Amino acid sequence: MRAGADVDHAKFDDLGEAVAAMREWALKVRAEGPPKTANLLKTFEPKDQVQARLELKGGSLLHRAVAGIDVRGDGTFMPYSGGLRREELDPTDHDTPFDLVRETLEGADR
């Protein structure tokens, strides 16, 4: 988990436990409220900012599966897959974006 400059790591034996912890952390970050608008060379509203990135890695050393959730400044959760080449996933047909992360990682193990 990365939120601002803070980075936290945890190990889980079970994918279900890992996804549950991811959900708990994401809800905690969202409860902290939105970030302030950032004015750099461009103005970044809270909806344009990633407040925290929660990532799960599974599989073997040679075949590493990666999926996670970006907690956006507007409180939305955006699921993604991939590490360096991140691809946003469409959570429309899932109860929660966390279910999609679990399904993505389970599919990668097959």
C-alpha positions in Angstrom: 0.0 0.0 0.0 1.2 3.4 -0.9 -0.5 6.6 0.4 1.5 9.7 -0.2 5.0 9.1 0.9 4.0 6.2 3.2 4.5 2.7 2.0 3.4 -0.4 3.9 3.9 -4.1 3.0 2.1 -7.2 4.3 2.2 -10.9 3.5 -0.9 -13.1 3.4 -1.2 -16.9 2.9 -4.7 -16.6 1.4 -5.9 -14.4 -1.5 -9.3 -13.9 0.3 -7.4 -12.4 3.4 -5.3 -10.2 1.2 -8.4 -8.8 -0.7 -10.2 -8.2 2.6 -7.2 -6.3 4.0 -7.0 -4.3 0.8 -10.7 -3.4 1.1 -10.2 -2.4 4.8 -7.2 -0.1 3.9 -9.0 1.4 1.0 -12.1 2.3 3.1 -9.8 3.8 5.8 -8.0 6.0 3.2 -11.4 7.1 1.7 -12.7 8.0 5.2 -9.8 10.4 5.7 -11.5 12.7 3.1 -10.4 14.1 -0.2 -7.0 15.6 -0.8 -6.6 19.3 -1.5 -6.6 20.6 -5.1 -3.0 20.6 -6.3 -1.8 23.6 -8.4 1.5 22.7 -10.1 1.9 23.5 -13.8 -1.7 22.2 -14.1 -4.5 22.1 -11.6 -5.3 18.6 -10.3 -8.7 18.3 -8.7 -9.3 15.5 -6.1 -11.0 13.3 -8.7 -7.8 13.5 -10.8 -5.5 12.4 -8.0 -4.6 8.9 -6.7 -4.8 9.2 -3.0 -3.5 5.7 -2.4 -2.5 2.7 -4.5 -3.1 -0.8 -3.0 -1.5 -3.6 -5.0 -1.5 -7.4 -4.6 1.1 -9.6 -6.2 0.8 -13.4 -6.5 2.1 -16.3 -8.6 5.6 -17.5 -8.9 8.8 -15.5 -9.4 8.7 -16.1 -13.2 5.0 -15.5 -13.6 4.1 -12.6 -11.2 0.4 -11.6 -11.3 -0.3 -8.0 -10.2 -3.7 -6.4 -9.6 -4.9 -3.6 -7.3 -7.0 -0.7 -6.5 -6.3 3.0 -6.9 -8.2 5.1 -4.3 -9.0 8.3 -6.1 -9.3 11.7 -4.4 -13.1 11.8 -5.1 -13.5 8.5 -3.1 -13.9 6.2 -6.0 -12.0 2.9 -6.3 -10.4 2.1 -9.7 -9.3 -1.5 -10.1 -6.3 -2.3 -12.4 -4.1 -5.1 -13.5 -0.4 -5.1 -14.3 2.6 -3.7 -12.6 4.6 -1.3 -14.8 2.1 -1.4 -17.6 -1.1 -0.8 -15.6 -4.5 -1.3 -17.3 -7.7 0.0 -15.7 -10.4 -2.7 -15.3 -14.1 -2.2 -15.8 -15.9 -3.2 -12.6 -19.4 -2.9 -14.1 -20.3 -6.6 -13.9 -18.9 -7.1 -10.4 -20.4 -6.4 -7.0 -17.3 -4.5 -5.9 -14.0 -3.6 -7.5 -12.4 -5.8 -4.9 -14.2 -8.8 -6.4 -12.7 -8.0 -9.8 -9.2 -7.8 -8.3 -9.7 -11.3 -6.7 -11.0 -12.7 -10.0 -8.1 -11.2 -11.9 -5.5 -12.8 -9.6 -7.4 -16.1 -9.5 -7.5 -16.2 -13.3 -3.7 -15.5 -13.5 -3.0 -18.5 -11.3 -4.7 -20.9 -13.8 
